Amino acid sequence: MVPFSLVLGCYAMLVVNYYPMKDIIGVAGCYVLELVELYGIITFQSISFYTSLFRYMCIVLHDKMRQIGLSPMVRSIRIMILIQ
């Protein structure tokens, strides 16, 4: 699988250095890159929103979080699968 940042880097390079891009990647490629760009924007905005919401809950609503049994401490859980 190709890293998402590599795809966006190639896209940015094509946008800056070559116009029109449809000569290189075709019309379908332009639509695919446009959808990938939109997906990335929505994903980054969603991550930012949920992070801000969690911070708000930890700072402002810490008493209510304790009442329902939630803790602002985040733990890392590692799962190891041993293949013999």
C-alpha positions in Angstrom: 0.0 0.0 0.0 1.3 3.4 -0.9 1.5 5.9 2.0 -1.1 8.7 1.8 1.5 11.4 2.2 3.4 10.1 -0.8 0.2 10.4 -2.9 -0.5 13.9 -1.8 3.1 14.9 -2.4 3.0 13.6 -6.0 -0.3 15.4 -6.4 1.1 18.7 -5.1 4.1 18.4 -7.3 1.9 17.8 -10.4 -0.3 20.8 -9.5 2.6 23.2 -9.1 4.8 22.1 -12.0 2.4 20.9 -14.7 -0.9 22.1 -16.0 -3.2 20.7 -17.2 -2.8 17.4 -15.2 -5.3 15.5 -17.3 -2.6 15.1 -20.0 -0.6 13.0 -17.6 -3.1 11.1 -15.5 -6.3 11.4 -17.6 -9.7 12.6 -16.8 -10.5 9.7 -14.4 -7.3 10.3 -12.5 -8.3 13.9 -12.0 -11.6 12.8 -10.5 -9.8 10.2 -8.3 -7.3 12.7 -7.0 -10.0 15.2 -6.3 -11.9 12.6 -4.2 -8.7 11.7 -2.4 -8.0 15.3 -1.5 -11.6 15.8 -0.3 -11.4 12.6 1.8 -8.1 13.9 3.4 -9.6 17.3 4.2 -12.7 15.7 5.9 -10.5 13.2 7.8 -8.2 15.9 9.1 -11.1 18.1 10.1 -12.8 15.2 11.9 -9.7 14.3 13.9 -9.2 17.9 14.9 -12.9 18.1 16.1 -12.8 14.9 18.1 -9.5 15.9 19.7 -10.9 19.3 20.7 -14.0 17.7 22.0 -12.0 15.3 24.2 -9.9 18.2 25.5 -13.0 20.1 26.4 -14.4 17.1 28.2 -11.2 16.6 30.2 -10.8 20.3 31.2 -14.3 21.5 31.7 -16.3 18.4 32.5 -13.8 16.5 34.6 -16.3 16.2 37.6 -19.0 14.7 35.4 -16.5 12.3 33.8 -15.6 11.0 37.3 -19.3 10.5 38.1 -19.9 8.2 35.1 -16.5 6.4 35.5 -14.5 7.9 32.7 -10.9 8.8 33.2 -8.9 11.4 31.2 -5.9 9.1 31.3 -5.2 7.5 27.9 -3.6 4.1 28.0 -1.7 2.3 25.2 -2.7 -1.3 24.8 -0.4 -3.5 22.8 -1.6 -6.8 21.4 1.1 -9.2 20.3 0.2 -12.1 18.1 2.8 -14.9 18.2 3.0 -16.9 15.0 4.9 -20.1 15.3 
